[in-house]
Amino acid sequence: MYDYLIVGSGLYGATLAYLLKNKGFKVLVIEKRDHIGGNIYTKNINGINVHVYGAHIFHTSYEDVWNFVNQFSKFNNFINSPLAYYKGKYFNMPFNMNTFHQMWGVKTPQEAKEKIEEQVKKENIKEIKNLEDQALSLVGRDIYETLIKGYTEKQWGKSAKDLPSFIIKRIPLRFEYDNNYFNDKYQGIPIDGYTKIIERMLEGIEVVLNEDFLKNKEKYLRIAKFIIYSGPIDEYYNYCFGELEYRSLKFEIERINKQSYQNNAVVNYTEFDIPYTRIIEHKFFQIENKDVLNLPFTIISKEYPNSYKIGEERYYAVNDEKNNNLYNRYKEKAETEKNILFGGRLGNYKYFDMDDTIKQAFDDFNKLMNEKNGK
Ligand SMILES: Cc1cc2nc3c(=O)[nH]c(=O)nc-3n(C[C@H](O)[C@H](O)[C@H](O)COP(=O)(O)OP(=O)(O)OC[C@H]3O[C@@H](n4cnc5c(N)ncnc54)[C@H](O)[C@@H]3O)c2cc1C
């Protein structure tokens, strides 16, 4: 008999497994993929840590989360500074003075602000009906058409005129020459790759790979006192209220026989006619490792947005009103369960950054322990 059965060896499941094991509980982790780590899994290919499910950059302002992950790996000083490529030109991201200079030749924050104001005024948007109106009313036409429109339309597989405005709540504009994408206090990439972090979290814990909990649910309900489930909540209930929608992605991994392909970890492709949204050059996440940077070959992956149907990988929850209402019905049902907790991005039908995933695992752990202690 196990105290806890954890379904899913992603960051959420592995964090809880580690915390529970350290409290002396008997834990079993089952994972339907043939590897641990969920979507943060990195595969070492000839020395390069390839982010198989998309580029993952750790960034956080939570002190406790940063201390926690640093127990399992050293982190390098990687700073995410993606570039955007549009019709033969490169632009810095996030939108900052470098971008404005590249776009219009302006040099000072004052000039940039005036230019944006002028562009916004020209559009004269009175009523925001869709994502296009929203973006034009925030940044004007040049930035919208060069850096937002094509990328967003590829990402969601819809015209920006048919997308809801809430997808873009605000567009951060930085009036400094600063290409650091994140504002968090801490940022970096684990020097041995993310899989090693998960491996170290799961040390001394029984893990079964290639095992789908839902195919053997009855058996597992018999051998565990409590289930922590980080798979899709609608699938758990056999889609009884209907399917939750997702957006999927496809990654094409290529080895290229030259030292470098694009000299930057992440380049966004913002024109609609190029079918992928990003190219990741994985060795540039390992900036501290000269041996890797000097390898005579490199590995890139092209990221293609893709529609989702059951059987494909679920990447981004489509949190519109219809899907949120559907999720709430599943959530209500889940709240009536006694011996199961739904967690992680799939159990909550929500996008979480890695630090929020760990934070959620901490909170859930505390809740479980308080319940045990009758608090
Ligand atoms: C493209 C992309 C890029 C991202 N980049 C960043 C970034 O730069 N920085 C950042 O902080 N965050 C990033 N994230 C978010 C990050 O991936 C998540 O925070 C993290 O993966 C969530 O972990 P999880 O354990 O909740 O889910 P997952 O990693 O999805 O783990 C769930 C696990 O459960 C398993 N499972 C599901 N159902 C079953 C079942 N029935 N039986 C057995 N096992 C099952 C799955 O196979 C999976 O391994 C990114 C996400 C995406 C999609």
The ligand as an SDF file (V2000), in Angstrom:
LIG
                    3D

 53 58  0  0  0  0  0  0  0  0999 V2000
    6.1840   25.7840  -25.2280 C   0  0  0  0  0  0  0  0  0  0  0  0
    6.2850   26.0540  -23.7540 C   0  0  0  0  0  0  0  0  0  0  0  0
    7.3350   26.7960  -23.2660 C   0  0  0  0  0  0  0  0  0  0  0  0
    7.4240   27.0610  -21.9000 C   0  0  0  0  0  0  0  0  0  0  0  0
    8.4600   27.8310  -21.4670 N   0  0  0  0  0  0  0  0  0  0  0  0
    8.5480   28.1320  -20.1650 C   0  0  0  0  0  0  0  0  0  0  0  0
    9.5940   28.9880  -19.7020 C   0  0  0  0  0  0  0  0  0  0  0  0
   10.4390   29.4670  -20.4790 O   0  0  0  0  0  0  0  0  0  0  0  0
    9.6470   29.2750  -18.3780 N   0  0  0  0  0  0  0  0  0  0  0  0
    8.7170   28.7740  -17.4770 C   0  0  0  0  0  0  0  0  0  0  0  0
    8.8160   29.0740  -16.2840 O   0  0  0  0  0  0  0  0  0  0  0  0
    7.7370   27.9490  -17.8950 N   0  0  0  0  0  0  0  0  0  0  0  0
    7.6230   27.6130  -19.2040 C   0  0  0  0  0  0  0  0  0  0  0  0
    6.6190   26.7750  -19.6280 N   0  0  0  0  0  0  0  0  0  0  0  0
    5.7190   26.1600  -18.6140 C   0  0  0  0  0  0  0  0  0  0  0  0
    6.2100   24.7930  -18.0850 C   0  0  0  0  0  0  0  0  0  0  0  0
    6.2880   23.8850  -19.1450 O   0  0  0  0  0  0  0  0  0  0  0  0
    5.2350   24.3000  -16.9900 C   0  0  0  0  0  0  0  0  0  0  0  0
    5.2800   25.1680  -15.8870 O   0  0  0  0  0  0  0  0  0  0  0  0
    5.5060   22.8780  -16.4580 C   0  0  0  0  0  0  0  0  0  0  0  0
    5.8160   21.9740  -17.4710 O   0  0  0  0  0  0  0  0  0  0  0  0
    4.2860   22.3850  -15.7140 C   0  0  0  0  0  0  0  0  0  0  0  0
    4.5510   21.1220  -15.1170 O   0  0  0  0  0  0  0  0  0  0  0  0
    3.3920   20.0790  -14.7900 P   0  0  0  0  0  0  0  0  0  0  0  0
    3.9970   19.0180  -13.9600 O   0  0  0  0  0  0  0  0  0  0  0  0
    2.1970   20.8010  -14.2710 O   0  0  0  0  0  0  0  0  0  0  0  0
    2.9070   19.5170  -16.2160 O   0  0  0  0  0  0  0  0  0  0  0  0
    3.6030   18.5390  -17.2730 P   0  0  0  0  0  0  0  0  0  0  0  0
    5.0200   18.9160  -17.4510 O   0  0  0  0  0  0  0  0  0  0  0  0
    2.7280   18.5210  -18.4520 O   0  0  0  0  0  0  0  0  0  0  0  0
    3.5760   17.1170  -16.5440 O   0  0  0  0  0  0  0  0  0  0  0  0
    2.4230   16.2950  -16.4780 C   0  0  0  0  0  0  0  0  0  0  0  0
    2.8860   14.8570  -16.6470 C   0  0  0  0  0  0  0  0  0  0  0  0
    1.7840   13.9780  -16.3980 O   0  0  0  0  0  0  0  0  0  0  0  0
    1.8670   12.8940  -17.3020 C   0  0  0  0  0  0  0  0  0  0  0  0
    0.5190   12.2940  -17.4140 N   0  0  0  0  0  0  0  0  0  0  0  0
   -0.5960   12.8950  -17.8750 C   0  0  0  0  0  0  0  0  0  0  0  0
   -1.6460   12.0170  -17.8380 N   0  0  0  0  0  0  0  0  0  0  0  0
   -1.1540   10.8530  -17.3310 C   0  0  0  0  0  0  0  0  0  0  0  0
   -1.7290    9.5830  -17.0530 C   0  0  0  0  0  0  0  0  0  0  0  0
   -3.0270    9.3380  -17.3100 N   0  0  0  0  0  0  0  0  0  0  0  0
   -0.9600    8.6090  -16.5610 N   0  0  0  0  0  0  0  0  0  0  0  0
    0.3640    8.8210  -16.3040 C   0  0  0  0  0  0  0  0  0  0  0  0
    0.9530   10.0190  -16.5450 N   0  0  0  0  0  0  0  0  0  0  0  0
    0.2130   11.0250  -17.0540 C   0  0  0  0  0  0  0  0  0  0  0  0
    2.3360   13.5680  -18.5850 C   0  0  0  0  0  0  0  0  0  0  0  0
    2.8680   12.6140  -19.4960 O   0  0  0  0  0  0  0  0  0  0  0  0
    3.3600   14.5530  -18.0660 C   0  0  0  0  0  0  0  0  0  0  0  0
    4.6610   13.9880  -18.0120 O   0  0  0  0  0  0  0  0  0  0  0  0
    6.4610   26.5390  -20.9890 C   0  0  0  0  0  0  0  0  0  0  0  0
    5.3980   25.7920  -21.4910 C   0  0  0  0  0  0  0  0  0  0  0  0
    5.2970   25.5720  -22.8500 C   0  0  0  0  0  0  0  0  0  0  0  0
    4.1100   24.8040  -23.3800 C   0  0  0  0  0  0  0  0  0  0  0  0
  1  2  1  0
  2  3  1  0
  2 52  2  0
  3  4  2  0
  4  5  1  0
  4 50  1  0
  5  6  2  0
  6  7  1  0
  6 13  1  0
  7  8  2  0
  7  9  1  0
  9 10  1  0
 10 11  2  0
 10 12  1  0
 12 13  2  0
 13 14  1  0
 14 15  1  0
 14 50  1  0
 15 16  1  0
 16 17  1  0
 16 18  1  0
 18 19  1  0
 18 20  1  0
 20 21  1  0
 20 22  1  0
 22 23  1  0
 23 24  1  0
 24 25  2  0
 24 26  1  0
 24 27  1  0
 27 28  1  0
 28 29  2  0
 28 30  1  0
 28 31  1  0
 31 32  1  0
 32 33  1  0
 33 34  1  0
 33 48  1  0
 34 35  1  0
 35 36  1  0
 35 46  1  0
 36 37  1  0
 36 45  1  0
 37 38  2  0
 38 39  1  0
 39 40  1  0
 39 45  2  0
 40 41  1  0
 40 42  2  0
 42 43  1  0
 43 44  2  0
 44 45  1  0
 46 47  1  0
 46 48  1  0
 48 49  1  0
 50 51  2  0
 51 52  1  0
 52 53  1  0
M  END
$$$$
